[in-house]
Amino acid sequence: MSQAQVSEAGHSASVSLAEKAYQILVRKITRLELAPGALLAEKVLMADLGIGRTPIREALQRLAIEGLVSHLPNRGMFVAEVSATSVQQIYEFRGLIEGFTAKLAATRGSEKEIAELYRLHSQLAQATAENDIDHYVSLDYRFHQLLARASRNSYLEEVVPRIFNQHLRLWFYIAKKTGDWHGTAHAHDEMTDSVVNAISRRQPEAAEAAMKDYISRRHRDMKDLL
């Protein structure tokens, strides 16, 4: 094996470990296993995850870009706090971005994509009924990802999945505080039903309004819990 091949293999391994570290940390953060404000010490993470310093750092940098991790000079990396200000900004941004995404999907989405949105909506409801939260989260990600793809806007396709983890953490925050993830899921399922029905009828304003209304209601729920 040439030196170049060795170097490439080493880089691929590093990327793979960084992705593994990211997936583990994003799960712990969004599910509040790592609480808001928790210190993310590299040595502790290296020992807990069994992953080296460089992949850990790459994962933390990625999480910082997503707004899930904060870097405080001379203090270190911390899980981002859930504050009234940050929550307001997140929901304002989501309302604009995801509302517009649903609006575009209503005019640009294909019939195949609409059928898939209906299928995912049905599966979300089934996962709720079966108390399968892991499957629910996976389906929810696919729903929002498909909605972004149906918008036929590459910038939205990039942004919507990136803000999903912010949405997911607040979703778990509400579910944990209320002690009822099923109620939180049912409210989300009502949104997917309204949005998909509007998209299938090619009603962009109705699709946008349904998405914005859901996000506004989640914001009100968070205000009551903070």
PyRosetta script that sets phi, psi and omega in degrees:
from pyrosetta import init, pose_from_sequence

init()
pose = pose_from_sequence("MSQAQVSEAGHSASVSLAEKAYQILVRKITRLELAPGALLAEKVLMADLGIGRTPIREALQRLAIEGLVSHLPNRGMFVAEVSATSVQQIYEFRGLIEGFTAKLAATRGSEKEIAELYRLHSQLAQATAENDIDHYVSLDYRFHQLLARASRNSYLEEVVPRIFNQHLRLWFYIAKKTGDWHGTAHAHDEMTDSVVNAISRRQPEAAEAAMKDYISRRHRDMKDLL")
pose.set_psi(1, 130.7)
pose.set_omega(1, -178.7)
pose.set_phi(2, -71.6)
pose.set_psi(2, 166.0)
pose.set_omega(2, 178.1)
pose.set_phi(3, -60.8)
pose.set_psi(3, -37.7)
pose.set_omega(3, 179.9)
pose.set_phi(4, -64.6)
pose.set_psi(4, -41.3)
pose.set_omega(4, 179.7)
pose.set_phi(5, -66.7)
pose.set_psi(5, -38.1)
pose.set_omega(5, 177.1)
pose.set_phi(6, -62.8)
pose.set_psi(6, -43.6)
pose.set_omega(6, -179.9)
pose.set_phi(7, -63.4)
pose.set_psi(7, -42.9)
pose.set_omega(7, 179.9)
pose.set_phi(8, -64.4)
pose.set_psi(8, -41.2)
pose.set_omega(8, 179.5)
pose.set_phi(9, -64.4)
pose.set_psi(9, -40.4)
pose.set_omega(9, 178.3)
pose.set_phi(10, -64.1)
pose.set_psi(10, -39.7)
pose.set_omega(10, 178.6)
pose.set_phi(11, -65.3)
pose.set_psi(11, -42.5)
pose.set_omega(11, -179.5)
pose.set_phi(12, -63.0)
pose.set_psi(12, -40.3)
pose.set_omega(12, 179.3)
pose.set_phi(13, -64.4)
pose.set_psi(13, -39.6)
pose.set_omega(13, 179.3)
pose.set_phi(14, -64.8)
pose.set_psi(14, -42.8)
pose.set_omega(14, 178.9)
pose.set_phi(15, -62.4)
pose.set_psi(15, -42.9)
pose.set_omega(15, -179.1)
pose.set_phi(16, -63.5)
pose.set_psi(16, -42.5)
pose.set_omega(16, 179.2)
pose.set_phi(17, -68.4)
pose.set_psi(17, -35.9)
pose.set_omega(17, 177.7)
pose.set_phi(18, -65.1)
pose.set_psi(18, -39.2)
pose.set_omega(18, 177.9)
pose.set_phi(19, -66.6)
pose.set_psi(19, -40.5)
pose.set_omega(19, 178.2)
pose.set_phi(20, -62.4)
pose.set_psi(20, -45.3)
pose.set_omega(20, 179.0)
pose.set_phi(21, -62.3)
pose.set_psi(21, -41.7)
pose.set_omega(21, 179.4)
pose.set_phi(22, -61.6)
pose.set_psi(22, -47.3)
pose.set_omega(22, -177.2)
pose.set_phi(23, -62.9)
pose.set_psi(23, -39.8)
pose.set_omega(23, 179.0)
pose.set_phi(24, -66.3)
pose.set_psi(24, -47.3)
pose.set_omega(24, -176.7)
pose.set_phi(25, -68.3)
pose.set_psi(25, -39.3)
pose.set_omega(25, -178.9)
pose.set_phi(26, -66.7)
pose.set_psi(26, -34.5)
pose.set_omega(26, 176.5)
pose.set_phi(27, -65.8)
pose.set_psi(27, -46.1)
pose.set_omega(27, -179.0)
pose.set_phi(28, -64.6)
pose.set_psi(28, -37.5)
pose.set_omega(28, -178.3)
pose.set_phi(29, -74.1)
pose.set_psi(29, -47.3)
pose.set_omega(29, -176.9)
pose.set_phi(30, -67.0)
pose.set_psi(30, -30.9)
pose.set_omega(30, 179.9)
pose.set_phi(31, -92.1)
pose.set_psi(31, 7.9)
pose.set_omega(31, 174.3)
pose.set_phi(32, 66.1)
pose.set_psi(32, 17.7)
pose.set_omega(32, 172.3)
pose.set_phi(33, -68.6)
pose.set_psi(33, -31.5)
pose.set_omega(33, 167.1)
pose.set_phi(34, -104.1)
pose.set_psi(34, 108.6)
pose.set_omega(34, -171.4)
pose.set_phi(35, -71.7)
pose.set_psi(35, 153.5)
pose.set_omega(35, 173.6)
pose.set_phi(36, -53.2)
pose.set_psi(36, 131.8)
pose.set_omega(36, -179.9)
pose.set_phi(37, 91.1)
pose.set_psi(37, -6.4)
pose.set_omega(37, -178.2)
pose.set_phi(38, -67.8)
pose.set_psi(38, 139.0)
pose.set_omega(38, 177.5)
pose.set_phi(39, -72.7)
pose.set_psi(39, 136.9)
pose.set_omega(39, 178.4)
pose.set_phi(40, -111.6)
pose.set_psi(40, 79.1)
pose.set_omega(40, -178.5)
pose.set_phi(41, -77.7)
pose.set_psi(41, 127.7)
pose.set_omega(41, -175.7)
pose.set_phi(42, -57.3)
pose.set_psi(42, -44.8)
pose.set_omega(42, -177.1)
pose.set_phi(43, -63.4)
pose.set_psi(43, -39.5)
pose.set_omega(43, 179.1)
pose.set_phi(44, -66.6)
pose.set_psi(44, -43.8)
pose.set_omega(44, 179.8)
pose.set_phi(45, -65.1)
pose.set_psi(45, -39.1)
pose.set_omega(45, 178.4)
pose.set_phi(46, -60.4)
pose.set_psi(46, -41.8)
pose.set_omega(46, -179.5)
pose.set_phi(47, -71.4)
pose.set_psi(47, -41.8)
pose.set_omega(47, -177.6)
pose.set_phi(48, -69.3)
pose.set_psi(48, -40.1)
pose.set_omega(48, -174.7)
pose.set_phi(49, -93.7)
pose.set_psi(49, -15.3)
pose.set_omega(49, -177.4)
pose.set_phi(50, 66.7)
pose.set_psi(50, 34.0)
pose.set_omega(50, -177.5)
pose.set_phi(51, -127.5)
pose.set_psi(51, 146.0)
pose.set_omega(51, -175.9)
pose.set_phi(52, -70.1)
pose.set_psi(52, 172.2)
pose.set_omega(52, -174.4)
pose.set_phi(53, -62.6)
pose.set_psi(53, -45.5)
pose.set_omega(53, -175.2)
pose.set_phi(54, -62.9)
pose.set_psi(54, -49.7)
pose.set_omega(54, 176.6)
pose.set_phi(55, -60.8)
pose.set_psi(55, -36.5)
pose.set_omega(55, 177.6)
pose.set_phi(56, -61.6)
pose.set_psi(56, -46.8)
pose.set_omega(56, -179.9)
pose.set_phi(57, -61.6)
pose.set_psi(57, -41.4)
pose.set_omega(57, 179.5)
pose.set_phi(58, -63.5)
pose.set_psi(58, -40.2)
pose.set_omega(58, 178.9)
pose.set_phi(59, -65.8)
pose.set_psi(59, -42.3)
pose.set_omega(59, 179.6)
pose.set_phi(60, -65.2)
pose.set_psi(60, -38.4)
pose.set_omega(60, 177.8)
pose.set_phi(61, -64.3)
pose.set_psi(61, -40.2)
pose.set_omega(61, 178.0)
pose.set_phi(62, -64.4)
pose.set_psi(62, -42.2)
pose.set_omega(62, 178.5)
pose.set_phi(63, -67.3)
pose.set_psi(63, -32.1)
pose.set_omega(63, 177.3)
pose.set_phi(64, -66.9)
pose.set_psi(64, -39.1)
pose.set_omega(64, 177.8)
pose.set_phi(65, -62.7)
pose.set_psi(65, -36.9)
pose.set_omega(65, 179.2)
pose.set_phi(66, -77.3)
pose.set_psi(66, -9.3)
pose.set_omega(66, 178.9)
pose.set_phi(67, 86.1)
pose.set_psi(67, 10.7)
pose.set_omega(67, 179.6)
pose.set_phi(68, -91.1)
pose.set_psi(68, -15.1)
pose.set_omega(68, 179.7)
pose.set_phi(69, -129.5)
pose.set_psi(69, 140.3)
pose.set_omega(69, 178.5)
pose.set_phi(70, -116.4)
pose.set_psi(70, 141.0)
pose.set_omega(70, 175.8)
pose.set_phi(71, -106.6)
pose.set_psi(71, 119.1)
pose.set_omega(71, 178.1)
pose.set_phi(72, -106.5)
pose.set_psi(72, 116.7)
pose.set_omega(72, -177.7)
pose.set_phi(73, -51.3)
pose.set_psi(73, 133.5)
pose.set_omega(73, 178.1)
pose.set_phi(74, 67.7)
pose.set_psi(74, 6.5)
pose.set_omega(74, 179.4)
pose.set_phi(75, -123.5)
pose.set_psi(75, -36.7)
pose.set_omega(75, 177.4)
pose.set_phi(76, 123.2)
pose.set_psi(76, -163.1)
pose.set_omega(76, -178.3)
pose.set_phi(77, -101.7)
pose.set_psi(77, 137.4)
pose.set_omega(77, -178.5)
pose.set_phi(78, -134.0)
pose.set_psi(78, 152.3)
pose.set_omega(78, 170.3)
pose.set_phi(79, -64.8)
pose.set_psi(79, 132.0)
pose.set_omega(79, -177.5)
pose.set_phi(80, -59.0)
pose.set_psi(80, 139.1)
pose.set_omega(80, 178.7)
pose.set_phi(81, -70.2)
pose.set_psi(81, 155.4)
pose.set_omega(81, 172.3)
pose.set_phi(82, -103.9)
pose.set_psi(82, 97.6)
pose.set_omega(82, -177.2)
pose.set_phi(83, -114.1)
pose.set_psi(83, 164.4)
pose.set_omega(83, 179.0)
pose.set_phi(84, -58.8)
pose.set_psi(84, -39.6)
pose.set_omega(84, -179.0)
pose.set_phi(85, -67.6)
pose.set_psi(85, -47.2)
pose.set_omega(85, -178.6)
pose.set_phi(86, -65.2)
pose.set_psi(86, -39.3)
pose.set_omega(86, 179.1)
pose.set_phi(87, -63.2)
pose.set_psi(87, -44.5)
pose.set_omega(87, 179.4)
pose.set_phi(88, -60.3)
pose.set_psi(88, -44.8)
pose.set_omega(88, -178.6)
pose.set_phi(89, -65.1)
pose.set_psi(89, -39.8)
pose.set_omega(89, 179.5)
pose.set_phi(90, -63.0)
pose.set_psi(90, -47.7)
pose.set_omega(90, -177.3)
pose.set_phi(91, -71.1)
pose.set_psi(91, -33.5)
pose.set_omega(91, 175.0)
pose.set_phi(92, -62.0)
pose.set_psi(92, -44.5)
pose.set_omega(92, -179.3)
pose.set_phi(93, -66.5)
pose.set_psi(93, -44.2)
pose.set_omega(93, 179.3)
pose.set_phi(94, -61.8)
pose.set_psi(94, -41.0)
pose.set_omega(94, 179.9)
pose.set_phi(95, -58.5)
pose.set_psi(95, -45.0)
pose.set_omega(95, -179.8)
pose.set_phi(96, -67.0)
pose.set_psi(96, -52.4)
pose.set_omega(96, -173.5)
pose.set_phi(97, -70.1)
pose.set_psi(97, -50.7)
pose.set_omega(97, -175.5)
pose.set_phi(98, -77.0)
pose.set_psi(98, -29.7)
pose.set_omega(98, 173.9)
pose.set_phi(99, -63.7)
pose.set_psi(99, -45.0)
pose.set_omega(99, 179.7)
pose.set_phi(100, -67.2)
pose.set_psi(100, -35.7)
pose.set_omega(100, 177.7)
pose.set_phi(101, -60.9)
pose.set_psi(101, -45.8)
pose.set_omega(101, 178.7)
pose.set_phi(102, -63.4)
pose.set_psi(102, -37.9)
pose.set_omega(102, 179.7)
pose.set_phi(103, -61.9)
pose.set_psi(103, -46.6)
pose.set_omega(103, 180.0)
pose.set_phi(104, -67.6)
pose.set_psi(104, -37.2)
pose.set_omega(104, -179.7)
pose.set_phi(105, -61.6)
pose.set_psi(105, -30.7)
pose.set_omega(105, -179.5)
pose.set_phi(106, -68.6)
pose.set_psi(106, -24.6)
pose.set_omega(106, -179.5)
pose.set_phi(107, -104.0)
pose.set_psi(107, -23.2)
pose.set_omega(107, -172.9)
pose.set_phi(108, -113.5)
pose.set_psi(108, -16.9)
pose.set_omega(108, -177.3)
pose.set_phi(109, -66.7)
pose.set_psi(109, 144.4)
pose.set_omega(109, 178.9)
pose.set_phi(110, -81.9)
pose.set_psi(110, 163.5)
pose.set_omega(110, 177.4)
pose.set_phi(111, -62.3)
pose.set_psi(111, -34.8)
pose.set_omega(111, 177.9)
pose.set_phi(112, -64.7)
pose.set_psi(112, -42.2)
pose.set_omega(112, 179.6)
pose.set_phi(113, -66.9)
pose.set_psi(113, -38.1)
pose.set_omega(113, 178.4)
pose.set_phi(114, -65.0)
pose.set_psi(114, -41.0)
pose.set_omega(114, 177.8)
pose.set_phi(115, -62.3)
pose.set_psi(115, -38.3)
pose.set_omega(115, 178.7)
pose.set_phi(116, -68.8)
pose.set_psi(116, -36.5)
pose.set_omega(116, 176.3)
pose.set_phi(117, -62.4)
pose.set_psi(117, -41.9)
pose.set_omega(117, 176.5)
pose.set_phi(118, -61.3)
pose.set_psi(118, -42.0)
pose.set_omega(118, -178.9)
pose.set_phi(119, -64.4)
pose.set_psi(119, -43.0)
pose.set_omega(119, 179.4)
pose.set_phi(120, -65.8)
pose.set_psi(120, -39.0)
pose.set_omega(120, 177.3)
pose.set_phi(121, -59.5)
pose.set_psi(121, -44.6)
pose.set_omega(121, 179.3)
pose.set_phi(122, -63.7)
pose.set_psi(122, -41.0)
pose.set_omega(122, -179.7)
pose.set_phi(123, -68.4)
pose.set_psi(123, -34.0)
pose.set_omega(123, 176.4)
pose.set_phi(124, -61.2)
pose.set_psi(124, -45.5)
pose.set_omega(124, 179.0)
pose.set_phi(125, -63.0)
pose.set_psi(125, -38.5)
pose.set_omega(125, 179.9)
pose.set_phi(126, -67.4)
pose.set_psi(126, -41.3)
pose.set_omega(126, 179.2)
pose.set_phi(127, -63.1)
pose.set_psi(127, -35.9)
pose.set_omega(127, 176.0)
pose.set_phi(128, -63.4)
pose.set_psi(128, -47.9)
pose.set_omega(128, -179.1)
pose.set_phi(129, -62.1)
pose.set_psi(129, -33.0)
pose.set_omega(129, -178.1)
pose.set_phi(130, -89.3)
pose.set_psi(130, 1.7)
pose.set_omega(130, 178.6)
pose.set_phi(131, 59.1)
pose.set_psi(131, 36.2)
pose.set_omega(131, -178.0)
pose.set_phi(132, -105.5)
pose.set_psi(132, 85.5)
pose.set_omega(132, -173.6)
pose.set_phi(133, -69.6)
pose.set_psi(133, -33.3)
pose.set_omega(133, 178.6)
pose.set_phi(134, -64.3)
pose.set_psi(134, -45.1)
pose.set_omega(134, 178.5)
pose.set_phi(135, -65.9)
pose.set_psi(135, -36.9)
pose.set_omega(135, 179.5)
pose.set_phi(136, -60.3)
pose.set_psi(136, -47.2)
pose.set_omega(136, -178.9)
pose.set_phi(137, -62.2)
pose.set_psi(137, -42.2)
pose.set_omega(137, 178.8)
pose.set_phi(138, -61.8)
pose.set_psi(138, -44.0)
pose.set_omega(138, 179.0)
pose.set_phi(139, -65.7)
pose.set_psi(139, -39.4)
pose.set_omega(139, -179.7)
pose.set_phi(140, -61.6)
pose.set_psi(140, -42.9)
pose.set_omega(140, 177.6)
pose.set_phi(141, -60.8)
pose.set_psi(141, -45.0)
pose.set_omega(141, -179.6)
pose.set_phi(142, -64.0)
pose.set_psi(142, -35.6)
pose.set_omega(142, 178.4)
pose.set_phi(143, -62.5)
pose.set_psi(143, -50.2)
pose.set_omega(143, -178.3)
pose.set_phi(144, -67.8)
pose.set_psi(144, -35.3)
pose.set_omega(144, 177.8)
pose.set_phi(145, -64.6)
pose.set_psi(145, -43.6)
pose.set_omega(145, 179.5)
pose.set_phi(146, -67.2)
pose.set_psi(146, -39.0)
pose.set_omega(146, 177.5)
pose.set_phi(147, -58.9)
pose.set_psi(147, -43.3)
pose.set_omega(147, 179.0)
pose.set_phi(148, -65.2)
pose.set_psi(148, -40.4)
pose.set_omega(148, 178.9)
pose.set_phi(149, -63.5)
pose.set_psi(149, -38.3)
pose.set_omega(149, -179.1)
pose.set_phi(150, -69.1)
pose.set_psi(150, -15.7)
pose.set_omega(150, 178.7)
pose.set_phi(151, -73.7)
pose.set_psi(151, -17.9)
pose.set_omega(151, -177.9)
pose.set_phi(152, 57.4)
pose.set_psi(152, 38.8)
pose.set_omega(152, 177.1)
pose.set_phi(153, -130.7)
pose.set_psi(153, 112.4)
pose.set_omega(153, -173.5)
pose.set_phi(154, -63.8)
pose.set_psi(154, -30.1)
pose.set_omega(154, 179.4)
pose.set_phi(155, -69.5)
pose.set_psi(155, -40.2)
pose.set_omega(155, 177.2)
pose.set_phi(156, -67.9)
pose.set_psi(156, -36.2)
pose.set_omega(156, 177.7)
pose.set_phi(157, -61.0)
pose.set_psi(157, -30.4)
pose.set_omega(157, 179.2)
pose.set_phi(158, -82.5)
pose.set_psi(158, -41.8)
pose.set_omega(158, -172.7)
pose.set_phi(159, -76.2)
pose.set_psi(159, -44.7)
pose.set_omega(159, -174.0)
pose.set_phi(160, -57.2)
pose.set_psi(160, -48.7)
pose.set_omega(160, 177.3)
pose.set_phi(161, -62.3)
pose.set_psi(161, -31.5)
pose.set_omega(161, -178.1)
pose.set_phi(162, -70.5)
pose.set_psi(162, -31.0)
pose.set_omega(162, 179.1)
pose.set_phi(163, -90.7)
pose.set_psi(163, -1.7)
pose.set_omega(163, -179.3)
pose.set_phi(164, -60.1)
pose.set_psi(164, -40.4)
pose.set_omega(164, -176.8)
pose.set_phi(165, -66.7)
pose.set_psi(165, -29.8)
pose.set_omega(165, 173.7)
pose.set_phi(166, -65.8)
pose.set_psi(166, -45.7)
pose.set_omega(166, 176.6)
pose.set_phi(167, -58.5)
pose.set_psi(167, -43.6)
pose.set_omega(167, -175.7)
pose.set_phi(168, -66.3)
pose.set_psi(168, -41.3)
pose.set_omega(168, -179.6)
pose.set_phi(169, -63.2)
pose.set_psi(169, -42.4)
pose.set_omega(169, 179.2)
pose.set_phi(170, -69.3)
pose.set_psi(170, -32.5)
pose.set_omega(170, 176.0)
pose.set_phi(171, -61.7)
pose.set_psi(171, -46.2)
pose.set_omega(171, 177.6)
pose.set_phi(172, -67.8)
pose.set_psi(172, -33.3)
pose.set_omega(172, 178.9)
pose.set_phi(173, -61.7)
pose.set_psi(173, -47.0)
pose.set_omega(173, 178.5)
pose.set_phi(174, -63.3)
pose.set_psi(174, -46.0)
pose.set_omega(174, -178.7)
pose.set_phi(175, -61.1)
pose.set_psi(175, -40.4)
pose.set_omega(175, -179.2)
pose.set_phi(176, -69.2)
pose.set_psi(176, -43.2)
pose.set_omega(176, -177.9)
pose.set_phi(177, -67.2)
pose.set_psi(177, -37.0)
pose.set_omega(177, -178.9)
pose.set_phi(178, -86.7)
pose.set_psi(178, -18.5)
pose.set_omega(178, -178.0)
pose.set_phi(179, 70.7)
pose.set_psi(179, 22.0)
pose.set_omega(179, -175.5)
pose.set_phi(180, -144.8)
pose.set_psi(180, 84.9)
pose.set_omega(180, 179.9)
pose.set_phi(181, -70.3)
pose.set_psi(181, -25.6)
pose.set_omega(181, 178.6)
pose.set_phi(182, -64.5)
pose.set_psi(182, -40.9)
pose.set_omega(182, 177.9)
pose.set_phi(183, -63.6)
pose.set_psi(183, -40.8)
pose.set_omega(183, 177.4)
pose.set_phi(184, -64.2)
pose.set_psi(184, -40.8)
pose.set_omega(184, 179.6)
pose.set_phi(185, -67.4)
pose.set_psi(185, -40.6)
pose.set_omega(185, 179.9)
pose.set_phi(186, -61.1)
pose.set_psi(186, -40.1)
pose.set_omega(186, 178.5)
pose.set_phi(187, -63.5)
pose.set_psi(187, -39.3)
pose.set_omega(187, 177.6)
pose.set_phi(188, -66.8)
pose.set_psi(188, -40.3)
pose.set_omega(188, -179.4)
pose.set_phi(189, -65.3)
pose.set_psi(189, -33.6)
pose.set_omega(189, 176.0)
pose.set_phi(190, -64.4)
pose.set_psi(190, -38.2)
pose.set_omega(190, 177.6)
pose.set_phi(191, -64.3)
pose.set_psi(191, -48.2)
pose.set_omega(191, -178.4)
pose.set_phi(192, -60.2)
pose.set_psi(192, -37.2)
pose.set_omega(192, 178.0)
pose.set_phi(193, -63.0)
pose.set_psi(193, -47.9)
pose.set_omega(193, -178.9)
pose.set_phi(194, -64.7)
pose.set_psi(194, -43.7)
pose.set_omega(194, -178.3)
pose.set_phi(195, -66.0)
pose.set_psi(195, -47.2)
pose.set_omega(195, -177.8)
pose.set_phi(196, -65.4)
pose.set_psi(196, -39.7)
pose.set_omega(196, 177.9)
pose.set_phi(197, -62.3)
pose.set_psi(197, -41.9)
pose.set_omega(197, 179.2)
pose.set_phi(198, -65.8)
pose.set_psi(198, -40.9)
pose.set_omega(198, 179.0)
pose.set_phi(199, -63.9)
pose.set_psi(199, -42.8)
pose.set_omega(199, -178.7)
pose.set_phi(200, -65.2)
pose.set_psi(200, -29.0)
pose.set_omega(200, 177.8)
pose.set_phi(201, -87.1)
pose.set_psi(201, 0.9)
pose.set_omega(201, -179.1)
pose.set_phi(202, 58.8)
pose.set_psi(202, 48.7)
pose.set_omega(202, 178.3)
pose.set_phi(203, -115.5)
pose.set_psi(203, 85.7)
pose.set_omega(203, -173.9)
pose.set_phi(204, -60.5)
pose.set_psi(204, -41.6)
pose.set_omega(204, -179.0)
pose.set_phi(205, -65.1)
pose.set_psi(205, -39.4)
pose.set_omega(205, 178.9)
pose.set_phi(206, -66.8)
pose.set_psi(206, -39.1)
pose.set_omega(206, 178.3)
pose.set_phi(207, -64.1)
pose.set_psi(207, -44.2)
pose.set_omega(207, 178.8)
pose.set_phi(208, -63.9)
pose.set_psi(208, -43.7)
pose.set_omega(208, -178.7)
pose.set_phi(209, -64.0)
pose.set_psi(209, -40.5)
pose.set_omega(209, -179.9)
pose.set_phi(210, -63.7)
pose.set_psi(210, -42.4)
pose.set_omega(210, 179.5)
pose.set_phi(211, -67.3)
pose.set_psi(211, -44.8)
pose.set_omega(211, -179.2)
pose.set_phi(212, -65.2)
pose.set_psi(212, -36.9)
pose.set_omega(212, 179.5)
pose.set_phi(213, -64.3)
pose.set_psi(213, -42.8)
pose.set_omega(213, 178.5)
pose.set_phi(214, -61.8)
pose.set_psi(214, -47.1)
pose.set_omega(214, -178.4)
pose.set_phi(215, -64.3)
pose.set_psi(215, -37.8)
pose.set_omega(215, 177.2)
pose.set_phi(216, -63.8)
pose.set_psi(216, -39.8)
pose.set_omega(216, 178.9)
pose.set_phi(217, -67.6)
pose.set_psi(217, -37.4)
pose.set_omega(217, 177.0)
pose.set_phi(218, -65.9)
pose.set_psi(218, -36.3)
pose.set_omega(218, 177.6)
pose.set_phi(219, -62.9)
pose.set_psi(219, -42.5)
pose.set_omega(219, 178.5)
pose.set_phi(220, -63.6)
pose.set_psi(220, -39.1)
pose.set_omega(220, 178.1)
pose.set_phi(221, -61.2)
pose.set_psi(221, -43.3)
pose.set_omega(221, -179.4)
pose.set_phi(222, -65.6)
pose.set_psi(222, -39.2)
pose.set_omega(222, 178.4)
pose.set_phi(223, -58.2)
pose.set_psi(223, -38.8)
pose.set_omega(223, -178.6)
pose.set_phi(224, -70.3)
pose.set_psi(224, -22.6)
pose.set_omega(224, -174.7)
pose.set_phi(225, -97.5)
pose.set_psi(225, -18.3)
pose.set_omega(225, -177.4)
pose.set_phi(226, -80.5)
pose.dump_pdb("model.pdb")
